[in-house]
Amino acid sequence: MKKALITGITGQDGSYLAEFLLAKGYEIHGLIRRASTFNTNRIDHLYRDFHDPQARVYLHYGDLSVSGQLTDLLQEIKPDEIYHLGAQSHVRVSFDMPEYTGDVTGLGTIRLLEAIRKTGIKARFYQASSSEMFGAAPPPQGEATPFQPQSPYAAAKVYAYYVVRNYREAYKLFAANGILFNHESPRRGETFVTRKITRAATRIKLGLQEKLYLGNLEAKRDWGFAGDYVEAMWLLLQQERPDDCVIATGETHSVREFAEKVFARLDLDYQRHVAIDPRYFRPTEVDVLLGDTTKARKTLNWSSKVSFDRLIDMMVGADLEIAAKEKTLLDAGYASGNHRMG
């Protein structure tokens, strides 16, 4: 039975990847941060108590800012594959917390690579690189497109990308970069623009909210389904040689179009409910991201399966269920205290 270590296992991608690898027969080890509240809701359906003989998902407390702890963990687990998804991954937040973003998102990667090198384990390493690294580069963006990062998050990811390549060449590690373009799902965090839109629109539909405040509606992104993209992560580590590859749909849509389609699914006019708040604009914007999928199709035999419209249907359907439960509780006299308006 192969062992996989997933950093960021409690996130959107980590949960879909854990499901995918379990179906492949893997034993899963996940790195989670210690906190006063549990944040494992995305993987609760996968987890069994470690006393259960059927258990194949094990969670370990750790932090990407502590190198010695990572080394000890790799020595203990001896994983066959490492999927490094953990990061401070919110682009807008990276402008507010640039130092923390650089430490966790950038240096966290080299700490893991150093742990592999020092322990001598023969693990294959996947780095979650990001389309944000292309920044201001004109579309379409492919593996040969020069990076022009436009945020502290993107700059940290560029650093991580190049140290992966350096360790691959210097120490002959099997280390690959998956340059993933935007990928969404019903499990996306609510502060990310797509989920923010679907959550707000469904709550507006049921009378729980009146307005949705957004930033740049003209920004265009290449949006796919996260559940499709985790297969590409796995495929990258099954190749004969480590390499870097763009993972995308090859289509681009604006934030305005996304919002318009979401509200239309609910028989609403987005223009009546969406307002612009300049605080949500980035200090430096990324106008258009559009991935060149040629290499992924030829080398990995991979392409996205879930269309843009189907993705919207999935997210609206899931969030409509959540909003309906919130309305039921509200009507019964219970206030919803876990949702942030805006």
N, C-alpha and C positions, 0 to 999 in steps of 0.2 A: 504494500500500500504506500503510494507516494504521500509525502508530507509537504504541505504548503503553508508558508507564513504570510499573512496578509496584514500590513499596516493599514489603518483606516478601515478596519473591517466593519465598524458600526455605521459607516457612511453609505450613501446610495450605491456607489460602485462596489464597495466591499461586500455588501449584502448580496448583490446579484452575482458577484464572483464566487462567493462562498457557496451559494446554491448551485452554480454551474460546476464547481469543482467537486462538490459532494456527489453530484450525479455521475461524475467521472470516477468515483471511488476513492477520492483523496481523503486523507486525514487533515483537518484544518486547524491551524493555530492562528489566533488573532491578537494583535497588539491593541490594547485599549488604555486610555488615560484614566488614572484614579480621580474620581470626583465625588462630591457629596450626594449627587443624584445619579441614577442609572440612565444611560443613554444607549441602550441596546435594543430599542423597540424594533429596529429594522431586521434584527437577526434572532429575535426571541423565538420565532417559530423553528429555527434550526438548532437551537441549543438544548442539550440534555445535561443533567447533572453528571459530573465526571465519574460518579460511582456507577452510573448506568453502563453496562457492558456494550450497549449499542452506541455510546457517545463517540462522535467523530469530530466535534467542534470544541476546541479548548481555548479559553481566553486568558491572556497574560497581561498583567498591569505593566506598563512601561511608558517611556517618553522619548520622543525623537531628539530631545535636547540633552540626553544623558548617554554618552557613548559607552561607558563601561557596562551599563545595564543591557544595552543591545548586544554587546559581545557575549555576555553571560547567557543571554537568551538564545542566541544562535548556537552556542556550544551545547546548551541543554537540549534544544529541539532537533538540531541538525536537519533543517528542512532541505528538500530537493529543489523547491522553487520558492522564491520570495517575490511577492507582489507589493511594491512600495506605492501605496495609494494615499498614505497619511500626509496631510499638509494643512497649513492655513490656506484654504483654497478660495476664499471669497475675494474677488479682485478689488471691489470698492473698499472693503475693510483693510486691504493691504496698504492703502494710502494713509489710513489712520494708525496702523500698527506695522510700519515698514521694518523695524528692527526685529520684531517677533517673527514676521513673515520670512525674513531672510534667514533667521536662525533655524526655524522649523522646516520651511519649505526648501531652502537651499542647503544649509549645513546638515540637516537631518539626513539627506541623501548620502553625503560623504561619510557620515558616521556609520551608516549601514554598510556601505562599501568597504570601509575600513574594518568593520567587524567581520565581514566575509574574508577579507584578506588575512586578518590576524588569526582567525580560527582555522583557516585552511579548508573549510567545508566546500564541497563541490556543488553549491547551490546555483541555480540559474536565477538571474535577477531581472525583474521587470520594473522599469521606472515610468511612472505616470507623468509623461510630459504633456504639454498643453498647447493648443492652438494660439493661446494668448501670447506665446513667445513670438509669433509672427508680427503681432501688433500692427504697425503702419505699413507693412509690406503689401504691395498690390496683389489682389487675387487673380487666379487661384493660387493657393499656397501648397507647395509640395516639399519633399525632403530636401531639395536643393535651394529652396527659397531662403535668402538671408533673414535672420531674425532681427526684428526692430521692436523690442519690448516697450510697452507704453504704461507699465505699472510696476510697483515693487514686487508684486506677485509674479508677473511675467519675467522680470529680471532674475528673480530667485529660481524660477523654473529653467531659465537659460543656463544659469550656473550649474544646476543639477544635471541638465542634459549633457553638458560638456564634461563634467567629472565622470559621468557614466561612460562616455566614450574614452576618456583618458584611462580609466581603470581597466577598461576592456583591452586597450592597446598595451598599457604598461604591465599589467599583471595577468593578462590572458583570461580575465573573468568572462563568463557568459553573461553579459549585461546588455540589455536591449531597451531602447526608448520607444514607447508607443506615444506618438504625438496625436492625442485625441482631440477632436473638435467637440463642440458643445454636445453633451448627451444628457437627456432629461428622462424623467419617469415620475410616477406618482410618489416615489420615495425621495424626490429631490427636496432639499432643504427649503423652507418657506421664505427665506430671505433672497433666494435666487430668483431672477426676474420671471422665468416661465412659471414656476410654482407660485410665486407671489400673485401672478395674474390669475391662474386657475383657482387658487384659494379665494381671492377677493371676488371674482366673478360669480362663483357658486354661492358665496355668502350674500352678495348683492341680490342674486336671484331669489333667495329665500328671505330677504328683508332683514338680514343680520348686519349689513354694512351698506353705506351709501356711496362712498367714493374709493377709488384706487389711485394712489399717487405714484407716478413713475418718472424716470429721467428721460434719457435720449430714446425717443421712439423710432428714430431713423437708423439706429445701429442694426446691421445685418449679421446674422449668424448662421452657421451650418449646424442645424439641430438634428440629432438622431436619438435613438432609444438606448438607454444605458444597458439594458438587458442584452442587446445585440453586441455592444462594444466589449463586454467582458470576454466574449469568445475570442475576439481579436487579441486581447491581452494573452490569453492562454496559447493561441496559435503562435505568437511571437516567440514563446519559450519552447515550442516544439520543433523549431527549425534546426537545421544542421549547424548553422553558424549564427551568432548574435548579430542583430542589425537594428536599424531604426526605421520606423514606418508611420506614415500619416494614416489615421483612421477617421473617416468622415463619410458623409452621404453624397457629397458632390452637388448639393443644393443649398441655396441661401435664402433666408427670409428675414424680414425686418421685425423688430419688436412690435411695431404698429400692426403688421399683418398678423402676428401671433395673437395679439390682444383682440383684434377685430374678429378673427376666427373663433376664439374662445367665447367671446360674448355672443356671437351669432349662433353658436351651438345652443345657447341658453335663451335664444330669441330676445336678446338685448342689443342695444346700440352702444358700442363702446364709447362713442364720443360724448354720451350723456353722463358717463360714470368715471371716465379716466381724466385725471388732471396732472399737470406737470409740476414737479417740485425740483427746483434747481439743485437742491442738496443731493439729489440722486445722480447728478452728472459726475463723471470722473474728471479729475484735473486734466488728464490727457485721454482722449477717446480712441477707441479702435472702431473704425467705421465698418469694415467689411471683412468677414472671415469666410472663406470658401475653400474646402479641402480638395486637393487633387488625389483621387482614389486609385490611380493607375497601379501603383506598387502594391497596395493592399489586395487588389483584385488578382494581380498576376502572381505575386509571391506567396500570399497567404490563402488565396482563393476565397477571400472574404468580401462580402458586401453587406450593407445594412438591409434589414428585412422590413422593419416597421417604418411606414411612410410618415411624413410630417402630419398629415391629417389624422392618421390612425393614432399617432402619439398624442395629439390634442384630445382625441376622443377618450383615450385611456386616462389621461390626467383629469379631464373634466368629470368623467364618470366617477373616479375615485374620490375627488374632492367634493362632488355633489353629495356623496354618501356621508362624508365627514360633516358637511354643513347641515345635512338633514338631522344628524344626531345632535349637533349643537342646538339646532332649533327646538328639537324635542325636549332637551334639557332646559332650555330657556323658557319654553312654554310651561314646563312643570315647576318653574320657580328657581331653577339652578342657573346661576350666572356662569358664563364661560370665562374662566380666568386665565386660560392658557393661549389665547390668541392675541396677537398684536395687530392693532388696526393700522391701515396705511398701505 
